[in-house]
Amino acid sequence: MGQNSNEGRKVIHLQMDGKDYYFGSLAALCGYFSKEELGISYGSLRNYGITLEKPYSNGRITIKEGVLISAKGNRGVKPQLGRKMKKSAPPEGTPLF
């Protein structure tokens, strides 16, 4: 999945023992939990091909792929001429309530 401005970032959701865990990749998930804990190896999970429509489940875990949706930010955008930038702190002597 591409990571352009129209798409969200891929998230791997693991449900195990009544708890939810979120990872940025299968490699991160398999680096955190052992194949004995998961009941499946990293290679087998890659071969399975988890997608939005095709989660993986065994008697112990469920792994789903999802999309992280975030707001579009203006970080790194330079202000246009004639526009004032927001001040990061109030002027000295301004009462704070």
Backbone as CSV, one residue per row, in Angstrom:
resi,resn,N_x,N_y,N_z,CA_x,CA_y,CA_z,C_x,C_y,C_z
1,MET,0.844,-1.171,0.000,0.000,0.000,0.000,0.886,1.229,0.000
2,GLY,0.622,2.164,-0.881,1.383,3.402,-0.942,1.073,4.289,0.248
3,GLN,1.899,5.272,0.457,1.720,6.141,1.610,1.589,7.582,1.142
4,ASN,0.764,7.816,0.103,0.590,9.189,-0.348,-0.481,9.866,0.482
5,SER,-0.772,11.115,0.181,-1.678,11.897,1.018,-3.123,11.409,0.969
6,ASN,-3.487,10.593,-0.019,-4.864,10.122,-0.119,-5.099,8.802,0.601
7,GLU,-4.049,8.175,1.052,-4.179,6.874,1.699,-3.668,6.947,3.132
8,GLY,-4.210,6.053,3.985,-3.726,5.979,5.355,-2.545,5.045,5.454
9,ARG,-1.956,4.990,6.603,-0.821,4.102,6.864,-1.341,2.750,7.313
10,LYS,-0.700,1.694,6.833,-1.104,0.334,7.175,-0.807,0.056,8.640
11,VAL,-1.734,-0.615,9.326,-1.580,-0.989,10.725,-1.925,-2.471,10.856
12,ILE,-1.122,-3.190,11.621,-1.399,-4.597,11.907,-1.970,-4.671,13.317
13,HIS,-3.169,-5.231,13.439,-3.893,-5.327,14.712,-3.864,-6.778,15.175
14,LEU,-3.313,-7.011,16.359,-3.244,-8.346,16.951,-4.173,-8.405,18.153
15,GLN,-5.043,-9.406,18.189,-5.868,-9.689,19.364,-5.352,-10.997,19.958
16,MET,-4.934,-10.923,21.254,-4.396,-12.108,21.914,-4.701,-12.014,23.406
17,ASP,-5.266,-13.067,23.956,-5.580,-13.138,25.389,-6.437,-11.954,25.857
18,GLY,-7.385,-11.550,25.033,-8.282,-10.457,25.398,-7.657,-9.075,25.326
19,LYS,-6.450,-8.968,24.783,-5.767,-7.679,24.660,-5.561,-7.340,23.190
20,ASP,-5.466,-6.051,22.902,-5.235,-5.563,21.546,-3.855,-4.931,21.463
21,TYR,-3.141,-5.249,20.383,-1.817,-4.691,20.119,-1.811,-4.174,18.689
22,TYR,-1.062,-3.093,18.447,-1.015,-2.483,17.121,0.444,-2.317,16.691
23,PHE,0.737,-2.714,15.453,2.093,-2.682,14.919,2.084,-2.057,13.537
24,GLY,3.230,-1.535,13.137,3.366,-0.935,11.812,3.665,-1.942,10.726
25,SER,4.020,-3.175,11.099,4.339,-4.202,10.109,4.276,-5.584,10.755
26,LEU,4.203,-6.605,9.908,4.267,-7.985,10.409,5.632,-8.260,11.034
27,ALA,6.690,-7.681,10.456,8.033,-7.876,10.997,8.119,-7.331,12.423
28,ALA,7.503,-6.165,12.672,7.507,-5.598,14.024,6.738,-6.497,14.984
29,LEU,5.600,-7.004,14.553,4.794,-7.906,15.378,5.600,-9.155,15.725
30,CYS,6.228,-9.762,14.717,6.977,-11.004,14.937,8.302,-10.759,15.660
31,GLY,8.795,-9.540,15.674,9.964,-9.197,16.457,9.630,-9.003,17.923
32,TYR,8.376,-8.679,18.204,7.929,-8.449,19.572,7.456,-9.740,20.239
33,PHE,6.698,-10.555,19.494,6.204,-11.847,19.993,6.919,-12.976,19.272
34,SER,7.181,-14.067,19.972,7.837,-15.226,19.360,6.813,-16.045,18.576
35,LYS,7.322,-16.922,17.700,6.410,-17.787,16.937,5.687,-18.764,17.864
36,GLU,6.285,-19.081,18.998,5.601,-19.944,19.970,4.419,-19.208,20.609
37,GLU,4.589,-17.927,20.898,3.491,-17.145,21.472,2.357,-16.954,20.473
38,LEU,2.723,-16.731,19.205,1.722,-16.485,18.170,1.115,-17.772,17.615
39,GLY,1.889,-18.830,17.636,1.423,-20.087,17.051,1.628,-20.144,15.549
40,ILE,2.424,-19.217,15.002,2.732,-19.178,13.570,4.012,-18.366,13.384
41,SER,4.776,-18.698,12.364,6.033,-17.990,12.111,5.808,-16.783,11.204
42,TYR,6.810,-15.916,11.167,6.769,-14.733,10.314,6.611,-15.120,8.840
43,GLY,7.402,-16.095,8.397,7.329,-16.533,7.008,5.949,-17.060,6.637
44,SER,5.349,-17.817,7.539,4.007,-18.351,7.276,2.963,-17.236,7.217
45,LEU,3.106,-16.228,8.080,2.180,-15.088,8.033,2.320,-14.323,6.721
46,ARG,3.556,-14.139,6.265,3.766,-13.454,4.976,3.153,-14.249,3.837
47,ASN,3.355,-15.580,3.863,2.787,-16.422,2.808,1.261,-16.433,2.845
48,TYR,0.675,-16.318,4.042,-0.785,-16.296,4.179,-1.369,-15.091,3.460
49,GLY,-0.706,-13.954,3.551,-1.171,-12.762,2.843,-2.322,-12.056,3.530
50,ILE,-2.112,-11.607,4.753,-3.153,-10.885,5.489,-3.513,-9.615,4.732
51,THR,-4.815,-9.381,4.548,-5.314,-8.164,3.909,-6.490,-7.638,4.730
52,LEU,-7.043,-6.516,4.285,-8.228,-5.972,4.953,-9.373,-6.981,4.953
53,GLU,-9.498,-7.698,3.847,-10.602,-8.653,3.693,-10.269,-10.062,4.174
54,LYS,-8.996,-10.322,4.475,-8.566,-11.686,4.808,-7.689,-11.689,6.069
55,PRO,-8.301,-11.609,7.265,-7.522,-11.682,8.500,-7.031,-13.103,8.752
56,TYR,-6.028,-13.240,9.616,-5.534,-14.558,10.017,-6.025,-14.842,11.428
57,SER,-6.466,-16.079,11.653,-6.924,-16.458,12.983,-6.582,-17.917,13.242
58,ASN,-6.127,-18.192,14.473,-5.995,-19.569,14.940,-6.663,-19.613,16.310
59,GLY,-6.545,-20.653,17.047,-7.221,-20.754,18.330,-6.724,-19.775,19.383
60,ARG,-5.591,-19.151,19.143,-4.946,-18.290,20.126,-5.007,-16.800,19.789
61,ILE,-4.899,-16.470,18.493,-4.781,-15.070,18.082,-5.643,-14.762,16.863
62,THR,-5.857,-13.477,16.637,-6.424,-12.973,15.390,-5.566,-11.784,14.970
63,ILE,-5.152,-11.789,13.700,-4.359,-10.694,13.161,-5.129,-10.097,11.992
64,LYS,-5.341,-8.787,12.059,-6.058,-8.074,11.001,-5.173,-6.948,10.490
65,GLU,-5.364,-6.603,9.234,-4.712,-5.425,8.678,-5.737,-4.309,8.646
66,GLY,-5.322,-3.120,8.993,-6.211,-1.967,8.946,-5.484,-0.771,8.380
67,VAL,-6.184,0.353,8.344,-5.615,1.591,7.838,-5.754,2.656,8.909
68,LEU,-4.654,3.298,9.243,-4.655,4.395,10.197,-5.026,5.668,9.446
69,ILE,-6.088,6.290,9.871,-6.555,7.514,9.220,-6.144,8.684,10.099
70,SER,-5.479,9.659,9.507,-5.026,10.814,10.276,-5.397,12.098,9.543
71,ALA,-5.390,13.180,10.289,-5.703,14.475,9.720,-4.560,14.949,8.848
72,LYS,-4.898,15.691,7.821,-3.881,16.273,6.967,-3.285,17.465,7.700
73,GLY,-1.994,17.478,7.841,-1.322,18.550,8.562,-0.701,19.558,7.626
74,ASN,-0.295,20.666,8.182,0.374,21.705,7.401,1.842,21.833,7.783
75,ARG,2.376,20.794,8.409,3.765,20.825,8.813,4.659,20.960,7.596
76,GLY,5.618,21.861,7.682,6.567,22.033,6.593,6.085,22.956,5.494
77,VAL,4.856,23.452,5.588,4.319,24.352,4.577,4.721,25.775,4.944
78,LYS,5.361,26.460,4.016,5.781,27.836,4.282,4.586,28.768,4.107
79,PRO,4.485,29.771,4.974,3.372,30.706,4.846,3.500,31.533,3.575
80,GLN,2.365,31.913,3.002,2.365,32.742,1.811,2.670,34.180,2.201
81,LEU,3.180,34.948,1.267,3.461,36.351,1.530,2.179,37.062,1.921
82,GLY,2.273,37.947,2.897,1.110,38.703,3.336,0.332,38.021,4.449
83,ARG,0.634,36.771,4.755,-0.043,36.069,5.848,0.836,36.107,7.078
84,LYS,0.224,36.336,8.204,0.970,36.338,9.456,0.993,34.941,10.036
85,MET,2.116,34.584,10.626,2.221,33.295,11.296,1.708,33.433,12.717
86,LYS,1.182,32.363,13.262,0.745,32.355,14.655,1.962,32.460,15.560
87,LYS,1.807,33.206,16.630,2.887,33.320,17.597,2.861,32.110,18.510
88,SER,4.028,31.638,18.889,4.091,30.442,19.739,3.885,30.760,21.207
89,ALA,4.126,32.006,21.617,3.948,32.383,23.013,3.380,33.796,23.058
90,PRO,2.604,34.136,24.089,2.072,35.489,24.181,3.187,36.473,24.480
91,PRO,2.990,37.744,24.094,4.009,38.751,24.377,4.282,38.837,25.879
92,GLU,5.505,39.229,26.209,5.894,39.335,27.608,5.001,40.349,28.325
93,GLY,4.567,40.003,29.541,3.702,40.879,30.312,2.223,40.632,30.094
94,THR,1.846,39.758,29.144,0.448,39.441,28.911,-0.049,38.550,30.046
95,PRO,-1.157,38.931,30.703,-1.660,38.074,31.796,-2.169,36.746,31.259
96,LEU,-1.846,35.683,31.937,-2.311,34.336,31.570,-3.405,33.923,32.554
97,PHE,-4.538,33.552,32.054,-5.679,33.187,32.914,-5.868,31.707,32.941
